[in-house]
Amino acid sequence: MTYKSILVHLDTSARAQSRLTIALQLAHRFHARLTGLFSTYVPPPHAFFVMAGTAEYYAEHERQRHERARELERLFHAELARAKVEGQWIVADGYANDVVPPYARLADLIVLGQTDPTDPEAFVAEQFVEHVVLSAGRPVLLVPSVGTFTPSGRHVLIAWDGSREATRAIHDALPLLTHAAKVSLLTVHSPDDQPPRDRIPGADIALTVARHGVKIDVRELSVENDTPVGDALLSQASDLGCDLIVMGAYAHSRMHEVVLGGATRTMLKSMTVPVLLSH
């Protein structure tokens, strides 16, 4: 199993180029075709009709957006040539939550950036990351908004609770796991936990993954009832020196809102290393 097609979301944010660098390195490693998908926040024209002078503002926003898109397109093609990676550039016009998922479903792996509240240009749509993770049906590699990272995955931490989502995440991450120097699988317990009887123990899933040539160090961590699982995962990742976390994404849609599970919500907000999420 490998990744043969990778999609990276690009926008006008400060972190777009670092995402491109990571995606290029992954595409080179797996001999994959890379798609650069440009999608930014597009103000709805009807929102400005009641305000004097907003037509000029909208036109200027569009001009700047297209100019930045052309700059990124030139950079994208130059980096493809330098890395000797095949790829294509796509501009997705429209509301990002509507236009990005159809392209994302065509890729083996999606590279997105963590939402950065300090950079206005990083906002492309409400709950953008959550919508892509939930609707794409493909694994998402989420890159933190702070720090410098490489897609080495030398020491991978798998968050395991025996669920469908966690199982999906492990199998979606197999190409990265097979390249890792070390893989740790962690189950977090609290005194009040009463796991369903059909949940798979960590040792059993480790044996399944071992058949793919991946040796896994199985660990269990006991925490207090009031300790968030997401915080425990991030703490363990730091203590073990992990540079990638693999986990299932727990969420569901409610009208126009995505409701996240606690650990997923913590990870999206406070992640310190890249996280591969599968739903």
NUTIMAR-363119 format. One record per residue (C-alpha): chain; x, y, z; residue number from 1; residue in three letters. Coordinates in pm, 1 decimal, padded with zeros to 6 digits. Layout:
unit/x/y/z/pos/code
A/X/Y/Z/NUM/ala
...
//
This chain:
unit/x/y/z/pos/code
A/00000.0/00000.0/00000.0/1/met
A/00121.6/00348.1/-00084.6/2/thr
A/00002.0/00698.5/-00168.0/3/tyr
A/-00010.6/00758.6/-00541.8/4/lys
A/-00199.3/01088.0/-00535.8/5/ser
A/-00159.7/01367.0/-00281.3/6/ile
A/-00358.8/01690.2/-00261.6/7/leu
A/-00235.9/01998.0/-00076.0/8/val
A/-00466.7/02289.0/00000.8/9/his
A/-00303.9/02625.1/-00072.1/10/leu
A/-00429.7/02973.1/00007.5/11/asp
A/-00297.7/03322.6/00075.6/12/thr
A/-00194.2/03247.7/00435.0/13/ser
A/00159.6/03275.4/00567.2/14/ala
A/00183.6/02896.6/00614.9/15/arg
A/00082.2/02793.5/00264.1/16/ala
A/00440.1/02751.5/00140.5/17/gln
A/00538.6/02530.6/00435.6/18/ser
A/00243.0/02301.2/00356.6/19/arg
A/00358.0/02285.0/-00002.5/20/leu
A/00709.2/02187.1/00108.0/21/thr
A/00576.4/01900.3/00320.7/22/ile
A/00344.4/01781.5/00043.5/23/ala
A/00630.4/01788.0/-00208.7/24/leu
A/00852.1/01581.7/00019.3/25/gln
A/00576.5/01324.6/00063.8/26/leu
A/00504.7/01313.5/-00309.5/27/ala
A/00874.4/01258.0/-00379.3/28/his
A/00897.3/00982.3/-00115.7/29/arg
A/00597.0/00790.1/-00246.0/30/phe
A/00643.5/00872.9/-00617.2/31/his
A/00299.2/01029.4/-00604.5/32/ala
A/00128.3/01285.8/-00823.6/33/arg
A/00072.1/01613.5/-00638.2/34/leu
A/-00229.9/01838.0/-00684.8/35/thr
A/-00206.9/02194.5/-00559.8/36/gly
A/-00562.2/02310.3/-00487.9/37/leu
A/-00597.5/02684.7/-00443.3/38/phe
A/-00903.7/02792.5/-00247.6/39/ser
A/-00948.1/03102.9/-00035.3/40/thr
A/-01226.8/03287.3/00139.0/41/tyr
A/-01456.2/03439.9/-00120.1/42/val
A/-01690.9/03711.1/00012.0/43/pro
A/-02045.4/03656.5/-00113.7/44/pro
A/-02127.1/03951.1/-00343.9/45/pro
A/-02480.2/03989.1/-00205.1/46/his
A/-02332.9/04066.0/00138.5/47/ala
A/-02213.2/04404.6/00013.3/48/phe
A/-02518.2/04529.4/-00169.4/49/phe
A/-02642.4/04730.7/00126.0/50/val
A/-02312.1/04907.6/00185.9/51/met
A/-02190.5/05200.7/-00019.0/52/ala
A/-01857.1/05143.8/-00191.7/53/gly
A/-01850.3/04769.5/-00133.3/54/thr
A/-01856.3/04687.2/-00503.9/55/ala
A/-01509.6/04843.2/-00534.4/56/glu
A/-01393.7/04652.0/-00225.9/57/tyr
A/-01516.3/04324.2/-00371.0/58/tyr
A/-01345.9/04391.6/-00704.7/59/ala
A/-01017.0/04473.9/-00530.5/60/glu
A/-01039.8/04158.0/-00318.1/61/his
A/-01089.7/03951.1/-00632.9/62/glu
A/-00794.9/04121.1/-00805.6/63/arg
A/-00562.2/04051.4/-00511.6/64/gln
A/-00684.6/03692.4/-00485.7/65/arg
A/-00612.9/03620.5/-00852.4/66/his
A/-00274.0/03790.4/-00831.6/67/glu
A/-00174.3/03580.2/-00531.1/68/arg
A/-00305.4/03268.4/-00704.3/69/ala
A/-00081.8/03336.0/-01004.7/70/arg
A/00220.1/03383.4/-00776.1/71/glu
A/00152.3/03055.4/-00597.0/72/leu
A/00095.0/02875.6/-00925.6/73/glu
A/00436.1/02985.5/-01052.5/74/arg
A/00596.5/02874.2/-00726.4/75/leu
A/00409.6/02543.0/-00736.5/76/phe
A/00529.6/02453.5/-01085.3/77/his
A/00885.7/02563.0/-01006.9/78/ala
A/00891.9/02345.1/-00695.0/79/glu
A/00745.8/02050.5/-00886.3/80/leu
A/01026.3/02076.7/-01140.3/81/ala
A/01291.4/02110.7/-00870.2/82/arg
A/01162.7/01807.2/-00679.9/83/ala
A/01101.7/01611.8/-01002.6/84/lys
A/00741.9/01545.4/-00903.3/85/val
A/00447.2/01524.2/-01141.5/86/glu
A/00143.9/01732.3/-01056.8/87/gly
A/-00129.0/01973.6/-01147.5/88/gln
A/-00258.9/02310.2/-01030.7/89/trp
A/-00629.6/02367.9/-00971.4/90/ile
A/-00812.5/02684.5/-00870.1/91/val
A/-01136.4/02597.3/-00693.3/92/ala
A/-01372.9/02892.9/-00721.6/93/asp
A/-01656.3/02916.4/-00472.0/94/gly
A/-01721.5/02846.4/-00106.3/95/tyr
A/-01437.2/02623.3/00015.9/96/ala
A/-01656.0/02383.9/00215.0/97/asn
A/-01848.4/02310.1/-00105.6/98/asp
A/-01575.0/02306.0/-00371.4/99/val
A/-01278.1/02144.7/-00190.6/100/val
A/-01425.9/01806.5/-00077.5/101/pro
A/-01500.4/01677.1/-00432.4/102/pro
A/-01134.7/01724.8/-00527.4/103/tyr
A/-01018.5/01582.7/-00193.4/104/ala
A/-01209.0/01258.9/-00256.9/105/arg
A/-00985.8/01193.8/-00558.3/106/leu
A/-00663.3/01187.3/-00354.2/107/ala
A/-00500.8/00914.9/-00145.5/108/asp
A/-00383.4/01173.1/00108.4/109/leu
A/-00483.1/01533.5/00180.4/110/ile
A/-00248.8/01791.2/00333.8/111/val
A/-00420.1/02076.9/00518.4/112/leu
A/-00304.6/02346.7/00758.9/113/gly
A/-00429.3/02389.2/01114.7/114/gln
A/-00659.5/02687.3/01154.2/115/thr
A/-00451.1/02989.2/01256.3/116/asp
A/-00654.9/03253.2/01443.4/117/pro
A/-00362.0/03498.5/01424.0/118/thr
A/-00363.1/03507.5/01042.3/119/asp
A/-00681.3/03645.5/00880.3/120/pro
A/-00574.0/03499.5/00545.5/121/glu
A/-00585.6/03148.5/00694.7/122/ala
A/-00965.3/03164.7/00717.4/123/phe
A/-01120.4/03009.6/00407.0/124/val
A/-01455.1/02886.7/00543.8/125/ala
A/-01628.8/02817.1/00872.6/126/glu
A/-01494.8/02489.4/01021.4/127/gln
A/-01304.9/02421.7/00698.6/128/phe
A/-01069.7/02154.2/00834.6/129/val
A/-01353.6/01979.4/01013.0/130/glu
A/-01567.6/01970.8/00698.5/131/his
A/-01289.8/01823.9/00484.8/132/val
A/-01200.5/01559.5/00744.7/133/val
A/-01565.2/01462.8/00780.4/134/leu
A/-01671.6/01470.9/00416.0/135/ser
A/-01367.5/01370.9/00208.2/136/ala
A/-01355.3/01002.9/00301.5/137/gly
A/-00974.7/01024.0/00274.9/138/arg
A/-00699.6/01065.1/00538.4/139/pro
A/-00600.6/01421.9/00620.6/140/val
A/-00248.4/01515.9/00729.5/141/leu
A/-00293.6/01832.4/00933.5/142/leu
A/00011.9/02056.0/00972.7/143/val
A/00039.1/02279.3/01284.0/144/pro
A/00017.6/02654.3/01234.0/145/ser
A/00325.9/02711.5/01451.2/146/val
A/00668.1/02550.4/01412.8/147/gly
A/00877.2/02390.1/01140.8/148/thr
A/00807.5/02031.2/01044.1/149/phe
A/00916.0/01764.4/00800.4/150/thr
A/00706.7/01461.8/00703.6/151/pro
A/00968.4/01224.5/00841.1/152/ser
A/00738.3/01031.0/01070.7/153/gly
A/01042.0/00874.2/01236.7/154/arg
A/00848.1/00803.8/01556.4/155/his
A/00472.3/00774.7/01510.1/156/val
A/00220.7/00771.9/01794.8/157/leu
A/-00107.2/00590.9/01723.4/158/ile
A/-00403.4/00686.7/01941.1/159/ala
A/-00596.0/00362.2/01986.4/160/trp
A/-00936.1/00298.6/02141.8/161/asp
A/-01049.1/00005.0/01930.5/162/gly
A/-01307.5/00208.6/01739.7/163/ser
A/-01394.6/00213.0/01370.6/164/arg
A/-01235.8/00555.8/01326.6/165/glu
A/-00909.5/00449.9/01492.4/166/ala
A/-00898.9/00133.5/01280.6/167/thr
A/-00951.6/00338.4/00966.2/168/arg
A/-00674.5/00578.1/01068.8/169/ala
A/-00420.3/00298.7/01118.1/170/ile
A/-00485.5/00148.1/00776.8/171/his
A/-00489.6/00489.3/00608.8/172/asp
A/-00150.4/00561.0/00768.6/173/ala
A/00017.1/00233.4/00666.4/174/leu
A/00242.1/00393.0/00401.7/175/pro
A/00378.5/00629.4/00668.9/176/leu
A/00399.6/00355.8/00933.8/177/leu
A/00608.2/00133.2/00708.1/178/thr
A/00861.3/00417.1/00668.3/179/his
A/00878.4/00496.8/01040.2/180/ala
A/01178.1/00401.8/01251.7/181/ala
A/00950.0/00348.4/01553.0/182/lys
A/00575.6/00319.8/01607.5/183/val
A/00405.0/00343.1/01948.3/184/ser
A/00039.4/00258.3/02003.0/185/leu
A/-00123.2/00419.9/02303.9/186/leu
A/-00451.6/00340.7/02476.5/187/thr
A/-00567.6/00593.4/02736.6/188/val
A/-00779.1/00466.8/03027.0/189/his
A/-00960.3/00641.7/03310.6/190/ser
A/-01123.2/00477.3/03615.9/191/pro
A/-01475.3/00527.4/03480.3/192/asp
A/-01402.6/00375.0/03139.5/193/asp
A/-01627.6/00087.5/03043.0/194/gln
A/-01520.4/-00003.0/02688.7/195/pro
A/-01766.1/-00199.4/02475.6/196/pro
A/-01696.4/-00569.9/02452.6/197/arg
A/-01640.3/-00551.2/02077.8/198/asp
A/-01348.4/-00308.8/02108.0/199/arg
A/-01021.3/-00458.3/01977.9/200/ile
A/-00727.3/-00466.6/02224.9/201/pro
A/-00411.5/-00281.1/02129.0/202/gly
A/-00203.7/-00600.5/02115.6/203/ala
A/-00441.5/-00751.8/01859.4/204/asp
A/-00435.5/-00459.8/01618.4/205/ile
A/-00054.9/-00441.6/01661.4/206/ala
A/-00032.1/-00803.4/01544.8/207/leu
A/-00246.7/-00721.3/01241.2/208/thr
A/-00025.8/-00426.1/01147.8/209/val
A/00288.9/-00635.0/01206.9/210/ala
A/00188.5/-00844.2/00906.5/211/arg
A/00261.5/-00534.3/00700.2/212/his
A/00615.7/-00526.0/00837.4/213/gly
A/00548.1/-00263.1/01105.9/214/val
A/00662.3/-00340.0/01459.4/215/lys
A/00454.0/-00159.7/01721.1/216/ile
A/00531.2/-00080.1/02082.6/217/asp
A/00198.4/-00118.9/02266.2/218/val
A/00142.6/00112.1/02563.1/219/arg
A/-00138.4/00187.4/02804.8/220/glu
A/-00181.3/00505.3/03005.3/221/leu
A/-00407.7/00551.5/03306.5/222/ser
A/-00533.1/00904.3/03372.8/223/val
A/-00777.7/01067.0/03610.7/224/glu
A/-01140.3/01097.0/03505.9/225/asn
A/-01110.3/01472.3/03451.4/226/asp
A/-00799.1/01447.6/03230.2/227/thr
A/-00888.5/01515.9/02864.3/228/pro
A/-00771.2/01235.1/02636.7/229/val
A/-00639.1/01486.6/02384.3/230/gly
A/-00414.2/01645.9/02644.7/231/asp
A/-00285.2/01301.9/02747.5/232/ala
A/-00201.4/01220.4/02385.4/233/leu
A/-00013.0/01544.3/02330.1/234/leu
A/00177.6/01496.8/02656.2/235/ser
A/00279.8/01142.8/02561.6/236/gln
A/00381.8/01251.7/02212.8/237/ala
A/00613.2/01508.1/02370.2/238/ser
A/00755.8/01267.7/02629.6/239/asp
A/00823.7/00997.0/02369.1/240/leu
A/00965.5/01237.0/02110.4/241/gly
A/00701.6/01152.6/01849.3/242/cys
A/00687.4/01362.7/01533.8/243/asp
A/00352.7/01237.3/01401.7/244/leu
A/00022.7/01137.2/01561.1/245/ile
A/-00225.3/00903.4/01390.7/246/val
A/-00581.0/00904.8/01521.9/247/met
A/-00943.8/00863.3/01430.7/248/gly
A/-01151.3/01179.9/01395.9/249/ala
A/-01476.1/01173.2/01589.1/250/tyr
A/-01740.2/01410.9/01460.6/251/ala
A/-02085.3/01439.5/01312.5/252/his
A/-02276.3/01702.6/01121.3/253/ser
A/-02566.3/01886.8/01282.1/254/arg
A/-02739.8/02117.2/01035.5/255/met
A/-02455.1/02343.8/00914.0/256/his
A/-02229.2/02274.0/01212.2/257/glu
A/-01966.5/02005.8/01268.7/258/val
A/-01971.2/01869.0/01623.3/259/val
A/-01634.5/01722.3/01722.2/260/leu
A/-01541.3/01464.8/01981.4/261/gly
A/-01335.5/01590.4/02274.9/262/gly
A/-00998.1/01441.6/02175.0/263/ala
A/-01040.4/01552.2/01813.1/264/thr
A/-01135.2/01903.7/01922.6/265/arg
A/-00829.0/01926.2/02150.4/266/thr
A/-00597.8/01803.1/01875.4/267/met
A/-00724.9/02048.2/01615.1/268/leu
A/-00683.2/02336.7/01858.2/269/lys
A/-00361.9/02246.6/02043.1/270/ser
A/-00163.4/02010.6/01816.1/271/met
A/00214.0/02036.6/01845.2/272/thr
A/00315.1/01791.1/01570.1/273/val
A/00147.9/01691.8/01242.6/274/pro
A/-00159.3/01471.9/01289.6/275/val
A/-00305.5/01222.5/01045.3/276/leu
A/-00683.0/01213.2/01090.1/277/leu
A/-00930.4/00966.1/00944.0/278/ser
A/-01305.1/00956.6/00984.4/279/his
//
